[in-house]
């Protein structure tokens, strides 16, 4: 793997990190160049083909850009570190938001299942109106032909209202009959009382007439 392809292979795309990698590559190449110069100087000194002074200036010149790049690399590393901390915090916030959304989604799924069960229970519930002794549909439509084209729900409501009206009318008749019965009962009771009083008066009249009857019998 070459140094130039390393950022792409590693998937590094952020400008700050790319710059830091480029500076690091340049510093490494400069360090390798210095190491090479030092090795050449050591070989020349050992062979007697050169002196330490011959290589001192080139090595010093080679070190200057290395120190510059190292200083730049430290700044870039610091910025990259801060950027990484910021990215980590943003990632944590995003993860929390995703977890919250996931929890909300689970709650929605739970609510959906709960509502589906409630709907199924309502659909299977035998309501009281289903047990009402309603008149047959044909007979109702014969009485109310205006509902011939009504849907099932509208027709059922109309049949229930018809049953209610009929029951209210029957209840009104029952109350009227109850009133008449109470009136007749009161009148019969009064008549019985009047007859009882008449019987008592007749008995008193008969008792009072007994002496007269005896006198009439004696005269005869």
JOCOR-V215783 format. One record per backbone hydrogen bond with DSSP energy under -1.0 kcal/mol. CO is the residue of the C=O (numbers start at 0). NH is the residue of the N-H. If there is no record, write none. Layout:
co=<CO CO>
nh=<NH NH>
This chain:
co=<4 5 6 13 14 15 16 17 18 19 20 21 22 23 24 25 26 27 28 29 30 31 32 33 34 35 36 37 38 39 40 41 42 43 43 43 54 55 56 57 58 59 62 63 64 65 66 67 68 69 70 71 72 73 74 75 76 77 78 79 80 81 82 83 84 85 86 87 88 89 90 91 92 93 94 95 96 97 98 99 100 101 102 103 104 105 106 107 108 109 110 111 112 113 114 115 116 117 118 119 124 126 127 131 135 136 137 138 139 143 144 146 150 151 152 153 154 155 156 157 158 159 160 161 162 163 164 165 166 167 168 169 170 171 172 173 174 175 176 177 178 179 180 181 182 183 184 185 186 187 188 189 190 191 192 193 194 195 196 197 198 199 200 201 202 203 204 208 209 210 211 212 213 214 215>
nh=<8 9 11 17 18 19 20 21 22 23 24 25 26 27 28 29 30 31 32 33 34 35 36 37 38 39 40 41 42 43 44 45 46 47 48 49 58 59 60 61 62 63 66 67 68 69 70 71 72 73 74 75 76 77 78 79 80 81 82 83 84 85 86 87 88 89 90 91 92 93 94 95 96 97 98 99 100 101 102 103 104 105 106 107 108 109 110 111 112 113 114 115 116 117 118 119 120 121 122 123 126 129 130 133 139 140 141 142 143 146 147 149 154 155 156 157 158 159 160 161 162 163 164 165 166 167 168 169 170 171 172 173 174 175 176 177 178 179 180 181 182 183 184 185 186 187 188 189 190 191 192 193 194 195 196 197 198 199 200 201 202 203 204 205 206 207 208 212 213 214 215 216 217 218 219>
